């Protein structure tokens, strides 16, 4: 089962890059890092400037995207952590600054009462 999360953000590319680097550093074993690649459950690919098509996709959901990045499930046994990853990314970037899609469908924002697993 392949799980790819397509993320679009309205924040500047440089800021998103710093936030993603921080997430990787704060959650070793959950996200890929050069020092713990064998343990990583998810890979966060480098953020890049959004293309015109990506901007159009994001705009359909009310977001003016400046950049995009992909998060891929690396360890299939960690599929139950997808919602945790969604919550971590949204908390780090701000719910209003990011949309996350998979299989061409917008991933809903979890209820405010949903708990993050301890990572």
N, C-alpha and C positions, 0 to 999 in steps of 0.2 A: 504494500500500500504506500504510494507516494503522496506526501502532503507537502505542498508548496503554498506558502502564504505570500501573496503579492501585496506589498505595502506602498502606499503613496502618502507623501507628507507635503504640507504647505510651508514647512520651515525651511530655512536655507540649508543647502547641501552640507556645508561645513559644520553646522550645528548638529544636524542629524548624524553625521559621521562621528562626532564626538560623543553623542548620546549612545549610539550603538556600541562604540568602543567601551564606554563605561558599563553598559549592560553586560557585555562579554566579560569584563574584568570582575564585576560584582557577582556573577553567577557562574563560577567555574563548574564544569561538568554538565551544565545545562546547555550552554552555548559553546560553539567552537572557539578555541583559542590555539595559538601556535604551541603553547606549552601543554595543552591537555586534549589534543585532537582525538586521541583514542577513546576518550570518555564522553565526548560531546554528544548530546542528544539532538541538538538543532544546530544548523549552520546559518549564520547571518551573512549574506553576501554583501559586498561593498555597495554602498548607496551611490547612485549615479543621477545625473540630471534627467528629469522626466522628458520623454519624447512627446511629440505633438499628439500621438495616439494615446499615450498614457495620460496626458493632461486631459484629453477629451473623456476618457473613461472615468477619471476621478471627478471631473466636473459634473458628470451625470449624477453623482452622489453628493454634490454640493461642495466639493473641495477643489480649490485651485492648487494643483500639485506643482511643486518645483522639483521634487526628486522622488526616486523610487528605490526600493530594495526588496529582496526576496529572502524569506526565511524558509529553510527546508528541514523537514524531519530527517535526521540522520540515523536514529536508532528507533526502529519500528516498535519496540517494546515501550517507548515513551509517548505513544500517541495520546495517552490520557492526559498529557501535559500541554496539549495544544491550547486549551483555554487559559492555562497559566501564562503561557508565552504571550498570548493575545493581551492579557491584562497587564503584564509587565511592559510590553511595548507601548501600549496606550497610556499607561501611567507615566512612563519616561518621556514620551513626546507630547502628551496632552491629548485627550480624547478628541478635541476639536481640531487637532492638527494632523491627524492620521486616519486613513481608512485602510482596512485590511480585507482582502478578498481571497477566496480559494475556489477553484473550479468555476470561475466567472460569477461567483455569488458573493455579495457583501457579507462578511462575518459580523453578526450582531454584537453590539456592545453589551457585555454581561451586566446583570443587575448590580446595583451598587453594593448589595449585601454579599456578593460572591467573594469568597476568601481566596487569597493567593496561597499557594503551597509554599512552604519555607524553602526558598532557594537563596 
